[in-house]
Amino acid sequence: MTQSIGFLGTGRIAEPMIRSLSRRFPNFTILVSTRSHEISSRVQTLNNVSASPNQYILEQCEIVFICLLADVARKVLPQLMFESAQKIISVMADISLEEISSLIAPASNPCVTIPLPFIEQGGCPLPVYPESPTLETLFGDENDVITLSSENAIPPHFAATAILSSSMKQLDVVAHWLGEHAGSQRDGERYVANLVSGYLGAMPKDGADRFKQAMQDLSTEGGLNNQLRQHITESGHYETLRNGLDELHRRLKVATG
Ligand SMILES: NC(=O)c1ccc[n+]([C@@H]2O[C@H](COP(=O)([O-])OP(=O)(O)OC[C@H]3O[C@@H](n4cnc5c(N)ncnc54)[C@H](OP(=O)(O)O)[C@@H]3O)[C@@H](O)[C@H]2O)c1
């Protein structure tokens, strides 16, 4: 395995990936673009990370992560010379594999994955297409690398990441409501955060229909959970959620052609 890993783009998603790799592979050299001065200065305080021009990164690294905005990639990548043996991993949401392939030639067979900022701590699901032994080697020990069956499965996974913010909103509403009624905002938040993370942590780590099973377990006739879920269902909330996901999916499909 190579000793040098490169990052084109040193932005919000590159930083936690760089931190994770730096922590777990202290003997590897990590080269990052000399951009986003604040972030690249921060990551250069890590022992094995340094910033370099994009072309130098490509000359030194057998594995290269592309962490650019798609429109920037369209402008920047054609000016760079890739190596045919390079392994390219893109994290870009709105560009197809076909287009990435045309931008990185003579390198070939790029893969796309979807890291999230908590990859720094581990436990991040990493959908990828096509299969990438390189991604598995670099991140699979701490994160769940899920190989997808086709490129068409990438946009709905990007869409599904958008559930995080609305889930946080829902938890925030409950925490505030609890704080108002029980007298302490801080304890309200503490209770709700531990309630949900404890419940998720105790669920089986793999298998089918785990959410359905959990809902059944929480569906005692006349029980509190049952009553609140029915109330929210009747409001049309879950239908709205599905419609929102459909809308995001359409947007991402258009962007990736
Ligand atoms: N953020 C997430 O949670 C997340 C999750 C999954 C996937 N993604 C995908 O990751 C990609 C990057 O997203 P982001 O949120 O990290 O965006 P970002 O914070 O804006 O990062 C983009 C990076 O590209 C750099 N850049 C611009 N022009 C460049 C050039 N000529 N050479 C080298 N670097 C250049 C920017 O530097 P300057 O600041 O100096 O312009 C910045 O460091 C997107 O395609 C997005 O879809 C993001």
The ligand as an SDF file (V2000), in Angstrom:
LIG
                    3D

 48 52  0  0  0  0  0  0  0  0999 V2000
  -19.5760   18.8570    3.5430 N   0  0  0  0  0  0  0  0  0  0  0  0
  -20.0450   17.6140    3.6160 C   0  0  0  0  0  0  0  0  0  0  0  0
  -20.5290   17.1680    4.6850 O   0  0  0  0  0  0  0  0  0  0  0  0
  -19.9780   16.7070    2.4070 C   0  0  0  0  0  0  0  0  0  0  0  0
  -20.3520   15.3560    2.5600 C   0  0  0  0  0  0  0  0  0  0  0  0
  -20.2380   14.4910    1.4640 C   0  0  0  0  0  0  0  0  0  0  0  0
  -19.7900   14.9790    0.2510 C   0  0  0  0  0  0  0  0  0  0  0  0
  -19.4700   16.2990    0.1140 N   0  0  0  0  0  0  0  0  0  0  0  0
  -18.9890   16.7550   -1.2000 C   0  0  0  0  0  0  0  0  0  0  0  0
  -17.6320   17.1730   -1.0120 O   0  0  0  0  0  0  0  0  0  0  0  0
  -17.2950   18.2030   -1.9300 C   0  0  0  0  0  0  0  0  0  0  0  0
  -16.6590   19.3350   -1.1480 C   0  0  0  0  0  0  0  0  0  0  0  0
  -17.6130   19.8070   -0.2120 O   0  0  0  0  0  0  0  0  0  0  0  0
  -17.1780   20.6740    1.0480 P   0  0  0  0  0  0  0  0  0  0  0  0
  -18.3960   20.8090    1.8870 O   0  0  0  0  0  0  0  0  0  0  0  0
  -15.9280   20.1320    1.6370 O   0  0  0  0  0  0  0  0  0  0  0  0
  -16.8960   22.0740    0.2940 O   0  0  0  0  0  0  0  0  0  0  0  0
  -15.8580   23.2110    0.6680 P   0  0  0  0  0  0  0  0  0  0  0  0
  -15.7200   23.3020    2.1580 O   0  0  0  0  0  0  0  0  0  0  0  0
  -16.2620   24.4150   -0.1050 O   0  0  0  0  0  0  0  0  0  0  0  0
  -14.4910   22.6410    0.0930 O   0  0  0  0  0  0  0  0  0  0  0  0
  -14.1100   22.7710   -1.2490 C   0  0  0  0  0  0  0  0  0  0  0  0
  -12.6110   22.9200   -1.2670 C   0  0  0  0  0  0  0  0  0  0  0  0
  -12.1770   23.0560   -2.6200 O   0  0  0  0  0  0  0  0  0  0  0  0
  -11.1110   24.0180   -2.6010 C   0  0  0  0  0  0  0  0  0  0  0  0
  -10.7400   24.5160   -3.9040 N   0  0  0  0  0  0  0  0  0  0  0  0
  -11.3430   25.4580   -4.6660 C   0  0  0  0  0  0  0  0  0  0  0  0
  -10.6300   25.6480   -5.7810 N   0  0  0  0  0  0  0  0  0  0  0  0
   -9.5570   24.8140   -5.7210 C   0  0  0  0  0  0  0  0  0  0  0  0
   -8.4400   24.5570   -6.5450 C   0  0  0  0  0  0  0  0  0  0  0  0
   -8.2610   25.2140   -7.7090 N   0  0  0  0  0  0  0  0  0  0  0  0
   -7.5170   23.6450   -6.1520 N   0  0  0  0  0  0  0  0  0  0  0  0
   -7.6700   22.9770   -4.9750 C   0  0  0  0  0  0  0  0  0  0  0  0
   -8.6940   23.1890   -4.1520 N   0  0  0  0  0  0  0  0  0  0  0  0
   -9.6250   24.0920   -4.5100 C   0  0  0  0  0  0  0  0  0  0  0  0
  -11.6590   25.0750   -1.6770 C   0  0  0  0  0  0  0  0  0  0  0  0
  -10.6250   25.9910   -1.3240 O   0  0  0  0  0  0  0  0  0  0  0  0
  -10.9620   27.5670   -1.0790 P   0  0  0  0  0  0  0  0  0  0  0  0
  -11.7210   27.5900    0.2390 O   0  0  0  0  0  0  0  0  0  0  0  0
   -9.6090   28.1860   -0.9640 O   0  0  0  0  0  0  0  0  0  0  0  0
  -11.7700   28.0270   -2.2390 O   0  0  0  0  0  0  0  0  0  0  0  0
  -12.1050   24.1620   -0.5380 C   0  0  0  0  0  0  0  0  0  0  0  0
  -10.9920   23.7770    0.2490 O   0  0  0  0  0  0  0  0  0  0  0  0
  -18.6070   18.6110   -2.6210 C   0  0  0  0  0  0  0  0  0  0  0  0
  -18.5890   18.1110   -3.9340 O   0  0  0  0  0  0  0  0  0  0  0  0
  -19.6950   17.9500   -1.7860 C   0  0  0  0  0  0  0  0  0  0  0  0
  -20.7720   17.5380   -2.5810 O   0  0  0  0  0  0  0  0  0  0  0  0
  -19.5340   17.1640    1.1680 C   0  0  0  0  0  0  0  0  0  0  0  0
  1  2  1  0
  2  3  2  0
  2  4  1  0
  4  5  1  0
  4 48  2  0
  5  6  2  0
  6  7  1  0
  7  8  2  0
  8  9  1  0
  8 48  1  0
  9 10  1  0
  9 46  1  0
 10 11  1  0
 11 12  1  0
 11 44  1  0
 12 13  1  0
 13 14  1  0
 14 15  2  0
 14 16  1  0
 14 17  1  0
 17 18  1  0
 18 19  2  0
 18 20  1  0
 18 21  1  0
 21 22  1  0
 22 23  1  0
 23 24  1  0
 23 42  1  0
 24 25  1  0
 25 26  1  0
 25 36  1  0
 26 27  1  0
 26 35  1  0
 27 28  2  0
 28 29  1  0
 29 30  1  0
 29 35  2  0
 30 31  1  0
 30 32  2  0
 32 33  1  0
 33 34  2  0
 34 35  1  0
 36 37  1  0
 36 42  1  0
 37 38  1  0
 38 39  2  0
 38 40  1  0
 38 41  1  0
 42 43  1  0
 44 45  1  0
 44 46  1  0
 46 47  1  0
M  CHG  2   8   1  16  -1
M  END
$$$$
